[in-house]
């Protein structure tokens, strides 16, 4: 996926180039990032690993580097690791896999016993492989320093049962985005946050904003514009819909990993979505609108409030600056809730290790994952997204002032997948229910009841095949 081109100094680039040139396949003194004992001697045994990733960002530290590509970071990490690794003579082959081919390629390779040793990917897309027993726990490579540097909410997202199955590296938080110019035009100046702030509104304030936008936006300047985006044509962007279902305090999953949406709080959230749609506070017909449609409407100033993440937000800013799209003042806000605490979620990106029945390869794969996930130089590359490490956010706070806002938001994160088995199938259950809600085919009470029943059937079937739940 595309990443914002982040500027670094010429001297930093020179240092980086020198470091890459200095890496070789030889075995030098180990450093503590590998999990090996300093001063140990290589056995000479050759170990070859296959490392996959989906496109995350280009370059090692920055997309402006000569020849920057999606595999640059892991190739550089592999060179640096092999040059100082003393346990074995490690060779690491890095391959970029298209996101829409991930599951097909993984399933084919798992069946043939040729799965990758390491996969670097968004965790929500990989959780089912932990339940299937295809991944190995990583508890033994996570040290106290990393645990204290990375907020607990990120570890919660990577933990299935009692074990950590992914080493968090960076994240991609979801928020609202709003057109501050449209707010000003509607007389809503007092609700506008700072340029480097993720503004938190109470639910009452949010409803005031929606009403103010509908009633007071100048029609001559913003014709055919609506206050807020809603979409339910498919499963894309469904994490925002999952957040809206939690707005009145429903926790969505119970302690046994089952959907628990069918209560007064869940029904109230569904009723609120239907209410604001009927009131004209959203784009018409959300049942036939996609998240891509909504994003396009926001950029065309047909929506005052929509959804975003750092990638979408940064790309929009770049397009505005280059003249590809109309420039306006866009800022960030949290998804509100009745309690007053914002609702925040994120896509955590990190590495997993596949169980390939070769103890040596698993050992080296885990050492490699620990190395690039904790090495002081390599973790700086997480600035290409939003760092999970407080230390990296702090180091780049002057260059990237929004890092501090995202870091402060981390305490409000909810785990939108619940780490339940069959989550990818659950995504196919949600949007038909929302479509029925918006068209009036189902009442809010019917929607939450049927979604819970159908969703729990999916979870039950997958629990029966989950190594995580079979251990309980």
Secondary structure, DSSP 8 states (H G I E B T S, - for coil): ---------HHHHHHHHHHHHH--SS-----GGGTS-TT------EEEEEEEE----SSSS-TTSTT--TTHHHHHHHHHHHHH--SSEEEEEEEE--GGGHHHHHHHHHHHT---SEEEEEGGGTHHHHHTT-B---GGG--HHHHHHB-HHHHHHHEETTEE--EEEEEEEEEEEEEHHHHHHTT-GGG---TT-EE---HHHHHHHHHHHHHHS-TTTSTT-EEE----SSSTTHHHHHHHTTTTS--SB-TTS-B---SHHHHHHHHHHHHHHHTT-B-S-GGG--HHHHHHHHHTTSEEEEEEEHHHHHHHHHHHHHTSS----EEEE-B--TTSS-BBEEEEEEEEEB--S-HHHHHHHHHHHHHHHH-TTGGGGGGGSEESBHHHHHHTTTT-THHHHHHHHGGGB--TTTT-TTHHHHHHHHHHHHHHHHHTSS-HHHHHHHHHHHHHHHHHHHHTT-HHHHT-
